[in-house]
Each structure stands twice: as structure tokens, then as C-alpha cells.
Amino acid sequence: MLAPVETREFYQTEKHAQGLRVLVVKFRERLDSGGGDKLLKNALMMRAGAKIKADDLQHLRDLVPKVPCQYRFALPIMDFGFRDPGKAQFLAALDNYQSGTPRDFHEPRQV
């Protein structure tokens, strides 16, 4: 299905181009904020069994509420941060963290 002529003409305007530039800057700032990167890196460290200091664990707990959480479907362009199950899984990993013991993020499983 082709877009109407008016829509195709709008996509060629400077107004549309400016709107896209604003969106790109906005989303890049969100992606480059660094909070999610810290959480992901530390999740990998817990998975590997790294020894994480207590104050660093507390810093991670403080970061979790700052990361946006999607409780339902999100369009890919708006999909930042955690999904609700991922947030719960990460908090459970923090609660059950044992220094030097590799973390299996699939546990506990009910058989």
C-alpha cells in the first residue's frame, strides 16, 4: 500500500527532517546515558562469579529505579531499559548475590 501523496510530500519537507533530527538526538542521549550499560556489565560480572563490593551492589540497587521499565508492549524505537520480568530477575540476582559464586540467571527452576 502506498502512502497518500500528501504524506509523501510531507516526508520531503524540512519540518519533517527537523523533527527526525530532534528524535535522533533525544534517543541517542537516552542510549548514551550509561545506566543500562553499568547494569548489564554487572549482570555479566555476577554471572561470571566476580567479587563485587557491598557499596557497588548498593549503587546498582540505586540505579535500577532510574532505568525505565516497560510493563507491556513497546515499539522498538521506544524500547529502552528493562522489561518488567528482566527488572525482577536483576533485582533477584542482587538479592541472592554471593561473592565469588557464579550466578545462574535461570535458577530457581520449578520442575
Backbone as ProteinMPNN parsed JSONL, in Angstrom:
{"seq_chain_A": "MLAPVETREFYQTEKHAQGLRVLVVKFRERLDSGGGDKLLKNALMMRAGAKIKADDLQHLRDLVPKVPCQYRFALPIMDFGFRDPGKAQFLAALDNYQSGTPRDFHEPRQV", "coords_chain_A": {"N_chain_A": [[0.851, -1.174, 0.0], [0.608, 2.137, -0.868], [1.649, 5.265, 0.434], [-0.446, 8.155, 0.876], [-0.372, 10.969, -1.412], [-0.078, 13.455, -0.113], [1.132, 12.718, 2.265], [3.564, 11.613, 1.401], [4.684, 13.903, 0.321], [4.922, 15.47, 2.619], [6.906, 14.04, 3.987], [9.132, 14.87, 2.656], [9.631, 17.416, 3.434], [11.267, 20.173, 5.152], [10.405, 20.518, 7.737], [9.64, 17.956, 8.579], [12.145, 16.675, 8.405], [13.572, 18.113, 10.349], [12.145, 17.375, 12.641], [12.795, 14.639, 12.732], [15.563, 14.839, 13.201], [15.568, 15.922, 15.791], [14.35, 13.811, 17.207], [16.276, 11.772, 16.842], [18.501, 12.808, 18.235], [17.409, 12.933, 20.811], [16.904, 10.176, 21.376], [19.491, 9.13, 21.164], [20.73, 10.383, 23.327], [19.393, 9.144, 25.427], [20.2, 6.477, 25.042], [22.921, 6.727, 25.408], [23.216, 7.263, 28.071], [24.359, 5.614, 29.998], [23.572, 4.252, 32.355], [22.159, 1.827, 31.929], [24.193, 0.369, 30.716], [25.998, -0.015, 32.829], [24.475, -1.655, 34.5], [24.116, -3.907, 32.865], [26.779, -4.76, 32.462], [27.464, -5.398, 35.102], [25.649, -7.433, 35.599], [26.706, -9.361, 33.928], [29.13, -9.692, 35.244], [28.251, -10.781, 37.682], [27.231, -13.148, 36.724], [29.573, -14.388, 35.954], [30.771, -14.786, 38.375], [32.175, -12.828, 39.747], [33.769, -10.838, 42.311], [32.034, -8.494, 43.949], [31.966, -5.402, 45.519], [30.192, -4.384, 48.519], [29.286, -1.701, 48.583], [29.259, -1.128, 45.881], [27.28, -2.877, 45.013], [25.106, -1.704, 46.28], [25.056, 0.68, 44.894], [24.23, -0.284, 42.409], [21.645, -1.136, 43.086], [20.545, 1.353, 43.562], [20.598, 2.391, 41.006], [18.735, 0.912, 39.544], [15.937, 1.836, 39.834], [16.14, 4.127, 38.294], [16.323, 3.38, 35.687], [14.275, 3.132, 32.877], [11.255, 1.2, 32.771], [9.465, -1.116, 30.945], [6.258, -2.221, 31.096], [4.525, -3.433, 29.456], [3.859, -4.079, 25.972], [6.19, -2.505, 23.81], [7.027, -0.209, 21.298], [9.745, -0.761, 19.044], [11.368, 1.564, 18.674], [10.917, 2.947, 20.97], [11.776, 1.334, 22.957], [13.422, 1.103, 25.671], [15.631, 0.372, 28.35], [14.517, -1.799, 30.981], [12.466, -4.726, 30.601], [9.579, -5.703, 32.411], [9.797, -8.399, 33.572], [12.58, -8.734, 33.337], [13.609, -6.761, 34.993], [12.708, -7.647, 37.499], [14.116, -10.041, 37.585], [16.775, -9.137, 37.612], [16.832, -7.718, 40.043], [16.336, -9.849, 41.775], [18.672, -11.262, 41.358], [20.501, -9.491, 42.498], [19.617, -9.577, 45.152], [20.194, -12.209, 45.829], [22.88, -12.469, 45.489], [26.083, -13.879, 45.822], [29.276, -13.401, 46.776], [31.868, -14.189, 44.577], [30.668, -16.482, 43.64], [29.415, -17.965, 40.785], [26.528, -16.787, 39.063], [23.504, -18.223, 38.112], [21.215, -17.2, 35.968], [18.907, -18.45, 35.297], [17.965, -19.903, 37.376], [15.794, -19.949, 40.281], [14.485, -23.019, 39.103], [11.354, -24.515, 38.58], [10.469, -27.795, 38.764]], "CA_chain_A": [[0.0, 0.0, 0.0], [1.387, 3.362, -0.964], [1.188, 6.391, 1.248], [-1.073, 9.215, 0.078], [0.525, 11.978, -1.978], [0.196, 14.473, 0.903], [2.073, 12.146, 3.235], [4.877, 11.533, 0.751], [5.198, 15.274, 0.203], [5.321, 15.905, 3.963], [8.172, 13.387, 4.324], [10.22, 15.555, 1.962], [9.733, 18.795, 3.924], [12.27, 20.476, 6.171], [9.751, 20.326, 9.036], [9.767, 16.528, 8.91], [13.571, 16.398, 8.615], [13.938, 18.68, 11.653], [11.542, 16.504, 13.653], [13.612, 13.426, 12.811], [16.835, 15.167, 13.852], [15.29, 16.066, 17.227], [14.134, 12.463, 17.745], [17.542, 11.036, 16.866], [19.294, 13.343, 19.349], [16.741, 12.516, 22.052], [17.125, 8.755, 21.613], [20.918, 8.907, 21.405], [21.019, 10.787, 24.705], [18.905, 8.072, 26.302], [21.035, 5.289, 24.889], [24.27, 7.018, 25.87], [23.187, 7.704, 29.471], [25.322, 4.793, 30.73], [22.998, 3.481, 33.457], [21.888, 0.469, 31.471], [25.471, -0.303, 30.478], [26.532, -0.444, 34.128], [23.686, -2.79, 34.976], [24.411, -5.061, 32.022], [28.134, -5.224, 32.775], [27.47, -6.034, 36.414], [24.94, -8.709, 35.467], [27.692, -10.293, 33.375], [30.108, -9.975, 36.298], [27.622, -11.718, 38.619], [27.146, -14.431, 36.012], [30.913, -14.975, 35.943], [31.216, -15.052, 39.74], [33.097, -11.786, 40.213], [33.579, -10.332, 43.671], [31.561, -7.113, 43.865], [31.9, -4.806, 46.862], [28.844, -4.074, 49.01], [28.871, -0.355, 48.171], [28.952, -1.198, 44.452], [25.964, -3.51, 44.912], [24.118, -0.698, 46.655], [24.983, 1.609, 43.759], [23.387, -0.932, 41.402], [20.254, -1.055, 43.573], [20.113, 2.738, 43.381], [20.443, 2.645, 39.573], [17.594, 0.188, 38.967], [14.738, 2.665, 39.649], [16.386, 5.196, 37.324], [16.217, 2.813, 34.35], [12.86, 2.977, 32.539], [10.774, -0.179, 32.745], [8.273, -1.311, 30.12], [5.431, -3.271, 31.678], [3.756, -4.041, 28.373], [4.474, -3.959, 24.66], [6.793, -1.216, 23.471], [7.556, -0.134, 19.94], [11.209, -0.844, 19.098], [12.019, 2.868, 18.791], [10.691, 3.427, 22.336], [12.089, 0.228, 23.855], [14.632, 1.371, 26.432], [15.626, -0.112, 29.722], [14.092, -3.144, 31.335], [11.106, -5.234, 30.573], [9.236, -5.976, 33.806], [10.43, -9.62, 34.087], [14.026, -8.54, 33.426], [13.872, -5.962, 36.19], [12.529, -8.548, 38.643], [15.211, -11.01, 37.543], [18.001, -8.466, 38.034], [16.724, -7.457, 41.483], [16.507, -11.14, 42.451], [20.102, -11.575, 41.303], [21.16, -8.661, 43.513], [19.235, -10.073, 46.477], [20.78, -13.532, 46.073], [24.29, -12.446, 45.098], [27.095, -14.401, 46.739], [30.569, -13.003, 46.234], [32.728, -15.246, 44.074], [29.884, -17.623, 43.164], [28.733, -17.628, 39.532], [25.065, -16.702, 39.159], [22.734, -18.772, 37.007], [20.016, -16.364, 35.917], [17.735, -19.275, 35.037], [17.515, -20.512, 38.629], [15.436, -21.347, 40.504], [13.506, -23.587, 38.174], [10.418, -25.447, 39.19], [10.402, -28.999, 37.921]], "C_chain_A": [[0.9, 1.24, 0.0], [0.789, 4.44, -0.083], [0.526, 7.423, 0.339], [-0.043, 10.26, -0.364], [0.899, 13.017, -0.926], [1.24, 13.984, 1.913], [3.47, 12.078, 2.642], [5.497, 12.918, 0.592], [5.672, 15.798, 1.559], [6.675, 15.308, 4.344], [9.37, 14.063, 3.665], [10.43, 16.98, 2.464], [10.835, 18.938, 4.97], [11.688, 20.273, 7.57], [9.88, 18.867, 9.49], [11.229, 16.174, 9.206], [14.03, 16.917, 9.973], [13.376, 17.823, 12.786], [12.329, 15.217, 13.832], [14.941, 13.698, 13.506], [16.654, 15.291, 15.363], [15.1, 14.695, 17.869], [15.436, 11.679, 17.865], [18.409, 11.506, 18.028], [18.716, 12.873, 20.678], [17.033, 11.048, 22.368], [18.594, 8.429, 21.838], [21.303, 9.29, 22.826], [20.553, 9.721, 25.688], [19.818, 6.855, 26.243], [22.432, 5.499, 25.445], [24.324, 7.412, 27.342], [24.102, 6.867, 30.357], [24.75, 3.95, 31.843], [22.748, 2.033, 33.084], [23.161, -0.321, 31.224], [26.069, -0.821, 31.778], [25.794, -1.671, 34.634], [24.003, -4.045, 34.177], [25.791, -5.63, 32.334], [28.182, -5.931, 34.122], [26.689, -7.335, 36.415], [25.887, -9.764, 34.905], [28.745, -10.664, 34.412], [29.533, -10.951, 37.321], [27.535, -13.101, 38.0], [28.492, -15.153, 36.049], [31.439, -15.277, 37.342], [32.209, -14.036, 40.269], [32.776, -11.387, 41.647], [33.257, -8.844, 43.575], [31.404, -6.581, 45.281], [30.466, -4.414, 47.215], [28.384, -2.688, 48.568], [28.574, -0.296, 46.674], [27.596, -1.864, 44.214], [24.862, -2.514, 45.268], [23.95, 0.334, 45.542], [24.1, 1.022, 42.652], [21.918, -0.882, 41.809], [19.697, 0.358, 43.372], [19.884, 3.078, 41.909], [19.164, 2.042, 39.005], [16.351, 1.069, 38.82], [14.91, 3.778, 38.613], [16.263, 4.708, 35.881], [14.738, 2.628, 34.028], [12.48, 1.504, 32.429], [9.489, -0.239, 31.926], [7.478, -2.481, 30.688], [4.615, -4.006, 30.628], [4.539, -3.897, 27.076], [5.052, -2.559, 24.462], [7.277, -1.275, 22.026], [9.077, -0.152, 20.009], [11.902, 0.503, 19.268], [11.89, 3.429, 20.206], [11.113, 2.395, 23.381], [13.443, 0.444, 24.521], [14.515, 0.693, 27.78], [15.173, -1.543, 29.857], [12.715, -3.458, 30.786], [10.835, -5.647, 32.008], [9.859, -7.28, 34.322], [11.947, -9.487, 34.231], [14.419, -7.741, 34.65], [13.759, -6.836, 37.433], [13.678, -9.549, 38.725], [16.514, -10.37, 38.025], [17.976, -8.174, 39.527], [16.876, -8.748, 42.286], [17.979, -11.546, 42.455], [20.87, -10.756, 42.331], [20.871, -9.187, 44.915], [19.946, -11.377, 46.83], [22.259, -13.607, 45.732], [25.176, -12.989, 46.214], [28.45, -14.146, 46.09], [31.394, -14.212, 45.81], [31.994, -16.466, 43.555], [29.166, -17.229, 41.877], [27.213, -17.704, 39.688], [24.439, -17.31, 37.912], [21.411, -18.022, 36.978], [18.759, -17.162, 35.603], [17.209, -19.922, 36.306], [16.618, -19.557, 39.378], [14.389, -21.788, 39.488], [12.6, -24.535, 38.939], [10.239, -26.614, 38.246], [9.071, -29.668, 38.091]], "O_chain_A": [[1.835, 1.345, 0.793], [-0.425, 4.508, 0.113], [0.892, 7.553, -0.83], [1.017, 10.404, 0.245], [2.059, 13.423, -0.845], [2.109, 14.739, 2.349], [4.447, 12.441, 3.297], [6.711, 13.073, 0.719], [6.692, 16.483, 1.646], [7.501, 15.986, 4.955], [10.507, 13.844, 4.082], [11.314, 17.681, 1.973], [11.271, 17.963, 5.583], [12.413, 19.894, 8.49], [10.192, 18.593, 10.648], [11.509, 15.449, 10.16], [14.788, 16.245, 10.672], [14.061, 17.576, 13.778], [12.513, 14.752, 14.957], [15.4, 12.885, 14.309], [17.493, 14.817, 16.129], [15.626, 14.44, 18.953], [15.673, 11.005, 18.867], [18.993, 10.683, 18.734], [19.458, 12.46, 21.569], [17.373, 10.716, 23.504], [18.911, 7.539, 22.626], [22.107, 8.607, 23.46], [21.241, 9.429, 26.667], [20.164, 6.276, 27.272], [23.063, 4.548, 25.906], [25.371, 7.85, 27.82], [24.579, 7.365, 31.377], [25.399, 2.988, 32.253], [23.087, 1.121, 33.838], [23.219, -1.523, 31.484], [26.588, -1.936, 31.826], [26.407, -2.613, 35.137], [24.143, -5.128, 34.746], [25.952, -6.844, 32.456], [28.861, -6.947, 34.269], [27.03, -8.255, 37.158], [25.879, -10.914, 35.342], [29.202, -11.806, 34.461], [30.237, -11.849, 37.782], [27.742, -14.107, 38.678], [28.545, -16.378, 36.16], [32.456, -15.958, 37.48], [33.006, -14.353, 41.152], [31.658, -11.576, 42.127], [34.097, -8.039, 43.173], [30.789, -7.221, 46.134], [29.641, -4.151, 46.34], [27.218, -2.51, 48.214], [27.735, 0.493, 46.24], [26.851, -1.461, 43.32], [23.809, -2.488, 44.63], [22.842, 0.802, 45.28], [23.316, 1.741, 42.031], [21.047, -0.618, 40.979], [18.52, 0.53, 43.052], [19.074, 3.949, 41.591], [18.572, 2.603, 38.083], [15.745, 1.053, 37.749], [13.92, 4.312, 38.111], [16.118, 5.512, 34.959], [14.011, 2.029, 34.82], [13.296, 0.669, 32.038], [8.542, 0.502, 32.187], [7.977, -3.605, 30.749], [4.077, -5.081, 30.891], [5.739, -3.625, 27.09], [4.47, -1.564, 24.894], [7.862, -2.267, 21.594], [9.648, 0.395, 20.952], [12.928, 0.579, 19.943], [12.67, 4.295, 20.599], [10.833, 2.569, 24.568], [14.478, 0.022, 24.004], [13.413, 0.47, 28.282], [15.404, -2.382, 28.986], [11.906, -2.563, 30.539], [11.777, -5.916, 32.754], [10.408, -7.279, 35.424], [12.534, -10.064, 35.146], [15.445, -8.013, 35.274], [14.613, -6.775, 38.318], [14.155, -9.864, 39.815], [17.274, -10.995, 38.766], [18.984, -8.358, 40.21], [17.478, -8.742, 43.359], [18.473, -12.105, 43.434], [21.79, -11.268, 42.968], [21.762, -9.239, 45.763], [20.264, -11.62, 47.994], [22.831, -14.696, 45.691], [25.042, -12.617, 47.38], [28.725, -14.623, 44.989], [31.594, -15.143, 46.59], [32.631, -17.402, 43.073], [28.394, -16.271, 41.868], [26.692, -18.588, 40.369], [24.801, -16.955, 36.79], [20.579, -18.193, 37.869], [17.657, -16.614, 35.638], [16.095, -20.445, 36.304], [16.699, -18.362, 39.093], [13.526, -21.011, 39.08], [13.04, -25.26, 39.832], [9.898, -26.441, 37.076], [8.814, -30.698, 37.468]]}, "name": "protein", "num_of_chains": 1, "seq": "MLAPVETREFYQTEKHAQGLRVLVVKFRERLDSGGGDKLLKNALMMRAGAKIKADDLQHLRDLVPKVPCQYRFALPIMDFGFRDPGKAQFLAALDNYQSGTPRDFHEPRQV"}
